[in-house]
């Protein structure tokens, strides 16, 4: 019919090494700027669920001043960021293309891309990096107790000797659940917001969005994706080294969830959600708005 414009043809992003470097670079930028301080605040609140936001800030400041907010940045957060960013951007882009090519809407395609990318991210890179972050936490706790602090690799090898591969990947299933729901939500909700912005701005036929429009869509997707905070609190509890006689042995996702709920109720499962929302907005702006 004359005057009806055909929908734009889907184009597959080429698989280039430069795309992997882009993903790594964007995540390095994200974590080195606002990402790591927000991560430290969020994790502190999830691990110490009696602390409010200001209590967590005071605890972190007392641990090392300004540098306390960057605990674990070098090298472990950098290693994690450089690997998981590349994996996420590459795998999510591929999965979203195939989903859209099979007839999925932008919303469903975005969710599919984010979920597959998050799953690959969790199992490909998170085990090693989670272990290294646990090493950092153990060192700080040992130092606080006045004990001799073991070296990083000595602690790593001790965990491996005592618990094997499962030990250095403790909590990886909770990490996978978090990453799948995280990036599925972020990409999907960002695409919904983007579709709405296109309708309002008259860019429904594939025209490029402005940087401000892309950031707005990404920020909405990132902020709303914090609905799964209970999974993040469970992940922190599974990897925590705190001593508590009530704490279940051989912690699983289900046991951790029940323990947190019994000790702190529903509020405990959402402890740290405010910095998590801010972190989600910042991460999604970096990976979706700047990475597209």
For each residue, the residues with C-beta under 8 A, 3 or more apart:
1: 4
2:
3:
4: 1
5: 205
6:
7: 205 206
8: 205 206
9:
10: 97 100 101
11:
12: 97 101
13: 19 93 97
14: 19
15: 19 90 94
16: 19 20
17: 20 21
18: 21 22
19: 13 14 15 16 22 23 89 90 93
20: 16 17 23 24 86 89 90
21: 17 18 24 25 86
22: 18 19 25 26 89 291
23: 19 20 26 27 85 86 87 88 89 90 287 291
24: 20 21 27 28 81 82 83 85 86
25: 21 22 28 29 85
26: 22 23 29 30 85 89 286 287 290 291
27: 23 24 30 31 81 82 84 85 86 88 286 287
28: 24 25 31 32 78 81 82 85
29: 25 26 32 33 286
30: 26 27 33 34 35 81 85 282 283 286 287
31: 27 28 35 36 39 73 77 78 80 81
32: 28 29 35 36 73 78 81
33: 29 30 282
34: 30 37 38 278 279 282
35: 30 31 32 38 39 77 81 279 282 283
36: 31 32 39 40 69 70 72 73 77
37: 34 40 41 69 70
38: 34 35 41 42 275 276 278 279 282
39: 31 35 36 42 43 77 279
40: 36 37 43 44 60 68 69 70 71 72
41: 37 38 44 45 53 56 57 60 69 272 275
42: 38 39 45 46 232 272 275 276 279
43: 39 40 46 47 236 272
44: 40 41 47 48 51 56 59 60 272
45: 41 42 48 49 51 52 53 56 271 272 275
46: 42 43 49 232 233 236 237 271 272
47: 43 44 236 237 240 242
48: 44 45 51 55 56 59
49: 45 46 233 260 263 264 268 271
50: 55
51: 44 45 48 55 56 59
52: 45 55 56
53: 41 45 56 57 274 275
54: 57 58
55: 48 50 51 52 58 59
56: 41 44 45 48 51 52 53 59 60 272
57: 41 53 54 60 61
58: 54 55 61 62
59: 44 48 51 55 56 62 63
60: 40 41 44 56 57 63 64 68 69 71
61: 57 58 64 65 68
62: 58 59 68
63: 59 60 68 71 140
64: 60 61 67 68 71
65: 61 68
66: 69 70
67: 64 70 71
68: 40 60 61 62 63 64 65 71
69: 36 37 40 41 60 66
70: 36 37 40 66 67 73 74
71: 40 60 63 64 67 68 136 140
72: 36 40 76 77 133 136 137
73: 31 32 36 70 76 77 78
74: 70 77 78
75: 78 79
76: 72 73 79 80 129 132 133 135 136
77: 31 35 36 39 72 73 74 80 81 129 133
78: 28 31 32 73 74 75 81 82
79: 75 76 82 83 128 129 132
80: 31 76 77 83 84 125 126 129 132 133
81: 24 27 28 30 31 32 35 77 78 84 85
82: 24 27 28 78 79 85 86
83: 24 79 80 86 87 124 125 129
84: 27 80 81 87 88 121 124 125 126 129
85: 23 24 25 26 27 28 30 81 82 88 89 287
86: 20 21 23 24 27 82 83 89 90
87: 23 83 84 90 91 117 120 121 124 125
88: 23 27 84 85 91 92 117 118 120 121 183 287
89: 19 20 22 23 26 85 86 92 93 117 287 291
90: 15 19 20 23 86 87 93 94 117
91: 87 88 94 95 116 117 120 121
92: 88 89 95 96 113 114 116 117 118 183 187
93: 13 19 89 90 96 97 113 117
94: 15 90 91 97 98 113
95: 91 92 98 99 112 113 115 116 117
96: 92 93 99 100 109 110 112 113 114 187
97: 10 12 13 93 94 100 101 109 113
98: 94 95 101 102
99: 95 96 102 104 108 109 112 113
100: 10 96 97 103 104 106 109
101: 10 12 97 98
102: 98 99
103: 100
104: 99 100 108 109 112
105: 108 109
106: 100 109 110 191 192 194 195
107: 110 111 188 191 192 195
108: 99 104 105 111 112 188
109: 96 97 99 100 104 105 106 112 113 191
110: 96 106 107 113 114 187 188 189 190 191 192
111: 107 108 114 115 184 185 187 188
112: 95 96 99 104 108 109 115 116 184
113: 92 93 94 95 96 97 99 109 110 116 117 183 187
114: 92 96 110 111 117 118 182 183 184 185 186 187 188
115: 95 111 112 118 119 180 181 183 184
116: 91 92 95 112 113 119 120
117: 87 88 89 90 91 92 93 95 113 114 120 121 183 187
118: 88 92 114 115 121 122 176 179 180 181 182 183 184
119: 115 116 122 123 176 179 180
120: 87 88 91 116 117 123 124
121: 84 87 88 91 117 118 124 125 126 179 183
122: 118 119 125 126 172 175 176 178 179 180
123: 119 120 126 127 172 176
124: 83 84 87 120 121
125: 80 83 84 87 121 122 128 129
126: 80 84 121 122 123 129 130 172 175 176 179
127: 123 130 131 168 169 172
128: 79 125 131 132 168
129: 76 77 79 80 83 84 125 126 132 133
130: 126 127 133 134 169 170 171 172 175 239
131: 127 128 134 135 156 159 167 168 169 170
132: 76 79 80 128 129 135 136 152 156
133: 72 76 77 80 129 130 136 137 239
134: 130 131 137 138 159 170 239 241
135: 76 131 132 138 139 152 155 156 159
136: 71 72 76 132 133 139 140 152
137: 72 133 134 140 141 240 241
138: 134 135 141 142 155 241
139: 135 136 142 143 149 150 152 155
140: 63 71 136 137 143 144
141: 137 138 144 145 241
142: 138 139 145 147 148 149 150
143: 139 140 146 147 149
144: 140 141
145: 141 142
146: 143
147: 142 143
148: 142
149: 139 142 143
150: 139 142 154 155 158
151: 154 155
152: 132 135 136 139 155 156
153: 156 157
154: 150 151 157 158
155: 135 138 139 150 151 152 158 159
156: 131 132 135 152 153 159 160 168
157: 153 154 160 161
158: 150 154 155 161 162
159: 131 134 135 155 156 162 163 167 168
160: 156 157 163 164 165 167 168
161: 157 158
162: 158 159 167
163: 159 160 166 167 168 170
164: 160 167 168
165: 160 168 169
166: 163 169 170
167: 131 159 160 162 163 164 170
168: 127 128 131 156 159 160 163 164 165
169: 127 130 131 165 166 172
170: 130 131 134 163 166 167 238 239
171: 130 174 175 235 238 239
172: 122 123 126 127 130 169 175 176
173: 176 177 253
174: 171 177 178 231 234 235 238 253 256
175: 122 126 130 171 172 178 179 235
176: 118 119 122 123 126 172 173 179 180
177: 173 174 180 181 228 231 253
178: 122 174 175 181 182 228 231 232 235
179: 118 119 121 122 126 175 176 182 183
180: 115 118 119 122 176 177 183 184
181: 115 118 177 178 184 185 225 228 231
182: 114 118 178 179 185 186 225 228 280
183: 88 92 113 114 115 117 118 121 179 180 186 187
184: 111 112 114 115 118 180 181 187 188
185: 111 114 181 182 188 189 221 224 225 227 228
186: 114 182 183 189 190 221 222 225 280 283 284 287 288
187: 92 96 110 111 113 114 117 183 184 190 191 221 288
188: 107 108 110 111 114 184 185 191 192 221
189: 110 185 186 192 193 220 221 224 225
190: 110 186 187 193 194 217 218 220 221 222 284 288
191: 106 107 109 110 187 188 194 195 217 221
192: 106 107 110 188 189 195 196 221
193: 189 190 196 197 216 217 218 220 221
194: 106 190 191 197 198 209 213 214 217
195: 106 107 191 192 198 199
196: 192 193 199 200
197: 193 194 200 201 203 209 213 216 217
198: 194 195 201 202 203 204 207 209
199: 195 196 202 204
200: 196 197
201: 197 198 209 213
202: 198 199
203: 197 198 206 207 208 209
204: 198 199
205: 5 7 8
206: 7 8 203
207: 198 203
208: 203
209: 194 197 198 201 203 213 214 217
210: 213 214
211: 214 215 289
212: 215 216
213: 194 197 201 209 210 216 217
214: 194 209 210 211 217 218 288 289 292
215: 211 212 218 219 285 289
216: 193 197 212 213 219 220
217: 190 191 193 194 197 209 213 214 220 221 288 289
218: 190 193 214 215 221 222 281 284 285 288 289
219: 215 216 222 223 281 284 285
220: 189 190 193 216 217 223 224
221: 185 186 187 188 189 190 191 192 193 217 218 224 225 284 288
222: 186 190 218 219 225 277 280 281 282 283 284 285 288
223: 219 220 226 277 280 281
224: 185 189 220 221 227
225: 181 182 185 186 189 221 222 228 280 284
226: 223 229 273 276 277 280
227: 185 224
228: 177 178 181 182 185 225 231 232
229: 226 232 233 269 270 272 273 276
230: 233 234 257 260 269 270
231: 174 177 178 181 228 234 235
232: 42 46 178 228 229 235 236 272 276
233: 46 49 229 230 236 237 260 268 269 270 271 272
234: 174 230 231 237 238 253 256 257 260 269
235: 171 174 175 178 231 232 238 239
236: 43 46 47 232 233 239 240
237: 46 47 233 234 240 251 256 259 260
238: 170 171 174 234 235 251 252 253 256
239: 130 133 134 170 171 235 236
240: 47 137 236 237
241: 134 137 138 141
242: 47 247
243: 247
244: 247
245:
246: 259 263
247: 242 243 244 251 259
248: 251 255 256 258 259
249:
250: 255
251: 237 238 247 248 255 256 259
252: 238 255 256
253: 173 174 177 234 238 256 257
254: 257 258
255: 248 250 251 252 258 259
256: 174 234 237 238 248 251 252 253 259 260
257: 230 234 253 254 260 261 269
258: 248 254 255 261 262
259: 237 246 247 248 251 255 256 262 263
260: 49 230 233 234 237 256 257 263 264 268 269
261: 257 258 264 265 266 268 269
262: 258 259
263: 49 246 259 260 268
264: 49 260 261 267 268 269 271
265: 261 268 269
266: 261 269 270
267: 264 270 271
268: 49 233 260 261 263 264 265 271
269: 229 230 233 234 257 260 261 264 265 266
270: 229 230 233 266 267 273
271: 45 46 49 233 264 267 268
272: 41 42 43 44 45 46 56 229 232 233 275 276
273: 226 229 270 276 277
274: 53 277 278
275: 38 41 42 45 53 272 278 279
276: 38 42 226 229 232 272 273 279 280
277: 222 223 226 273 274 280 281
278: 34 38 274 275 281 282
279: 34 35 38 39 42 275 276 282 283
280: 182 186 222 223 225 226 276 277 283 284
281: 218 219 222 223 277 278 284 285
282: 30 33 34 35 38 222 278 279 285 286
283: 30 35 186 222 279 280 286 287
284: 186 190 218 219 221 222 225 280 281 287 288 289
285: 215 218 219 222 281 282 288 289 290
286: 26 27 29 30 282 283 289 290 291
287: 23 26 27 30 85 88 89 186 283 284 290 291
288: 186 187 190 214 217 218 221 222 284 285 291 292
289: 211 214 215 217 218 284 285 286 292
290: 26 285 286 287
291: 22 23 26 89 286 287 288
292: 214 288 289
